[in-house]
Amino acid sequence: MSITANLQLTPEPNNMTEIASRLAQTITRIRQAETRFHRRPGSVRLLAVSKTQPPRAIRQAYANGQAAFAENYLQEALGKIESLRDLPIEWHFIGPLQTNKTKAVAEHFDWVHSVDREKIARRLNDRRPPDLPALNVCLQVNISGESSKAGVEPNELPALAAAVGVMPRLRLRGLMGIPAPCDDIESQRKPLRRLRQLLNDLRAQGLDLDTLSMGMSADLEAAVAEGATMVRIGTAVFGPRQR
């Protein structure tokens, strides 16, 4: 059975113009946050999280100017990558990464945001096809200290960054974090501020890093305030997931 046949996705939206409207509203929200927090206009990229969404929804978002999409589930993602191979989409993998997934991720994605172990990084490096550019990598940090969350512990981050930074088929770009949910913006900002400081610490050690992947639909403004360069937005763009 083909990968595409195995996809179990949410039903296609009845009105695909809703995606265009949601996408425009999300971009406006990002630009307003840039202004509010004195960020350079256009300094924050939107990464549309398309997990559980059908290929048609991704096509609609792409037709309205969105070129970077993120997936959490490998088998689902591979089917969509195949279905959308006619579009020059920039594919990001943001889900948990086990060793048995590294070959397919290394072969089909442009970015990986969820590297938290040297073993995973080495497998991605070894399996990245030589005819493709180096795989862009962010290290996932457990910034809230939650036992249920993946991510390298902050005190172990420098050693991991040093190891990944010299792998020839990877390009270490920065850090990714998923903080514990909070309702108010000041509480949201605290763990994100810590992630920014960790990035600055690595830069001070000589690593050329340019990416802070943090912020989702509920804490977008807090992330922009604390220096996010890429926000991972799903619900605000595509609407609520249906599984």
C-alpha positions in Angstrom: 0.0 0.0 0.0 1.3 3.4 -0.9 2.2 6.1 1.7 -0.4 8.3 0.2 -3.1 5.7 0.7 -2.2 5.5 4.4 -2.9 9.2 5.1 -5.6 9.9 7.6 -6.1 13.6 7.3 -8.8 16.1 8.4 -11.6 16.7 6.0 -10.9 19.4 3.4 -12.3 22.8 4.5 -15.7 23.5 2.8 -14.6 27.0 1.9 -10.9 27.1 0.9 -11.1 30.9 0.9 -11.1 30.6 4.7 -7.4 29.6 4.6 -6.5 32.7 2.5 -8.3 34.9 5.1 -6.8 33.2 8.1 -3.3 33.3 6.5 -3.6 37.1 5.8 -4.9 37.7 9.4 -2.0 35.7 10.8 0.6 37.6 8.8 -1.0 40.9 9.9 -0.8 39.7 13.5 2.9 39.0 13.1 3.6 42.4 11.5 1.7 44.1 14.3 3.7 42.3 16.9 6.9 43.3 15.1 5.8 46.9 15.4 4.6 46.6 19.0 7.9 45.1 20.2 10.2 47.2 18.0 11.3 44.4 15.8 12.5 45.0 12.2 9.6 44.7 9.8 9.7 41.3 8.1 12.2 39.8 10.6 9.8 37.1 11.7 9.0 34.2 9.3 5.7 32.3 9.4 6.0 28.6 9.4 2.6 27.1 8.6 2.1 23.9 10.6 0.1 21.7 8.2 -0.1 18.4 10.2 -3.4 16.6 9.7 -4.3 19.0 6.9 -5.0 17.7 3.4 -2.7 18.5 0.4 -5.4 20.8 -1.0 -5.3 23.0 2.0 -1.5 23.4 1.7 -1.9 24.2 -2.0 -4.4 26.9 -1.1 -2.0 28.4 1.4 0.9 28.2 -1.1 -1.3 30.0 -3.7 -1.7 32.8 -1.2 2.0 33.3 -0.7 3.0 30.8 2.0 6.0 28.6 1.0 7.2 27.0 4.2 5.2 24.2 5.9 5.9 22.1 9.0 4.9 18.5 9.6 5.0 16.4 12.8 4.1 12.9 11.6 6.6 11.4 9.2 4.4 9.0 7.3 1.7 11.6 6.8 4.3 14.1 5.7 5.9 11.8 3.1 2.5 11.3 1.4 1.9 15.1 1.2 5.5 15.8 0.0 4.8 13.3 -2.9 1.4 14.8 -3.7 2.8 18.3 -3.7 6.2 17.6 -5.5 5.2 20.0 -8.3 5.5 22.9 -5.8 8.8 24.3 -4.5 7.7 24.0 -0.9 10.2 24.4 1.9 9.5 21.4 4.2 10.2 21.5 8.0 10.1 18.5 10.3 9.1 19.6 13.8 7.9 16.3 15.4 9.7 13.9 17.8 12.6 12.3 15.9 13.5 8.6 16.5 16.5 6.9 14.9 14.3 4.9 12.5 13.0 8.1 11.0 16.3 9.8 10.3 16.9 8.4 6.8 13.5 9.6 5.4 13.7 13.0 7.2 17.3 13.5 5.9 16.2 12.7 2.3 12.9 14.7 2.1 13.1 17.7 4.4 14.9 21.1 4.2 14.8 21.8 8.0 14.6 19.8 11.2 13.7 21.6 14.4 13.6 18.7 16.8 17.2 17.5 17.2 18.0 16.9 20.9 20.6 14.2 20.8 24.0 13.8 19.2 23.1 10.3 18.0 20.1 11.7 16.0 22.2 14.5 14.6 24.9 12.0 13.4 22.3 9.8 11.7 20.8 12.8 9.9 24.3 13.9 8.8 25.2 10.4 7.6 22.0 10.0 5.7 21.7 13.4 4.1 22.1 12.8 0.3 25.3 14.4 -1.1 23.4 16.0 -4.0 21.2 18.1 -1.5 22.3 21.2 0.4 23.2 20.7 4.0 20.2 20.0 6.2 19.2 23.0 8.3 18.9 22.1 12.0 17.6 23.6 15.1 18.3 22.1 18.5 15.2 21.5 20.6 15.6 22.7 24.2 13.4 21.7 27.1 13.0 25.2 28.4 10.2 24.6 30.9 11.8 21.5 32.5 8.8 19.3 31.7 9.4 15.6 31.9 6.8 15.0 29.2 8.6 17.3 26.7 11.4 16.3 24.4 14.5 18.5 24.2 18.1 18.8 25.5 18.5 20.1 29.0 20.0 23.7 28.9 23.2 22.6 30.8 23.8 20.0 28.1 23.2 22.3 25.2 26.7 23.7 24.6 28.2 20.3 24.1 25.5 19.2 21.7 25.7 22.5 19.7 29.5 22.1 19.5 29.1 18.5 18.1 26.4 19.3 15.6 28.1 22.5 14.5 31.0 20.6 12.9 28.9 18.0 11.1 29.4 18.6 7.4 26.0 17.6 6.0 24.1 19.6 8.7 23.9 23.4 9.1 23.2 24.4 12.6 20.8 27.3 12.5 19.6 27.9 16.0 17.3 26.7 18.8 13.6 25.6 19.1 11.5 25.5 22.2 7.9 24.5 23.2 7.3 26.1 26.6 4.5 25.0 29.0 1.2 26.8 28.2 0.5 30.0 30.1 -2.4 32.4 29.8 -0.8 35.9 30.1 1.9 37.3 28.0 4.4 38.1 30.7 4.3 34.5 31.9 4.7 33.3 28.3 7.7 35.5 27.8 9.8 34.1 30.7 10.8 30.7 29.1 11.1 32.2 25.7 13.5 34.8 27.1 15.6 32.0 28.5 15.8 30.4 25.1 16.9 33.6 23.6 19.6 33.9 26.2 20.8 30.4 25.5 21.1 31.3 21.8 23.1 34.4 22.7 25.4 32.3 24.9 26.1 30.0 22.0 26.8 32.9 19.7 29.2 34.3 22.3 31.1 31.0 22.0 31.6 31.6 18.3 28.6 29.7 16.7 27.0 31.4 13.8 23.3 31.0 14.6 20.4 33.0 13.2 17.2 31.2 14.1 14.9 31.1 17.1 12.0 28.8 16.3 9.5 29.6 19.0 5.9 30.7 19.3 2.6 29.1 18.3 -1.0 30.4 17.8 -1.5 31.1 21.5 1.8 32.8 22.3 2.8 34.4 19.0 3.1 37.9 20.5 5.3 36.7 23.4 7.6 34.9 21.0 8.0 38.0 18.8 8.7 40.1 21.8 11.5 37.8 22.9 13.2 37.6 19.5 11.6 34.7 17.6 12.7 34.6 13.9 10.3 31.8 13.0 6.9 31.2 14.5 5.1 27.8 14.0 1.4 28.5 13.5 -1.2 25.8 12.7 -4.6 26.6 14.1 -4.6 30.3 13.3 -3.8 29.5 9.6 -5.8 26.3 9.0 -8.4 26.3 11.7 -8.9 23.7 14.5 -7.6 20.3 13.9 -10.2 17.6 13.7 -8.3 14.7 15.2 
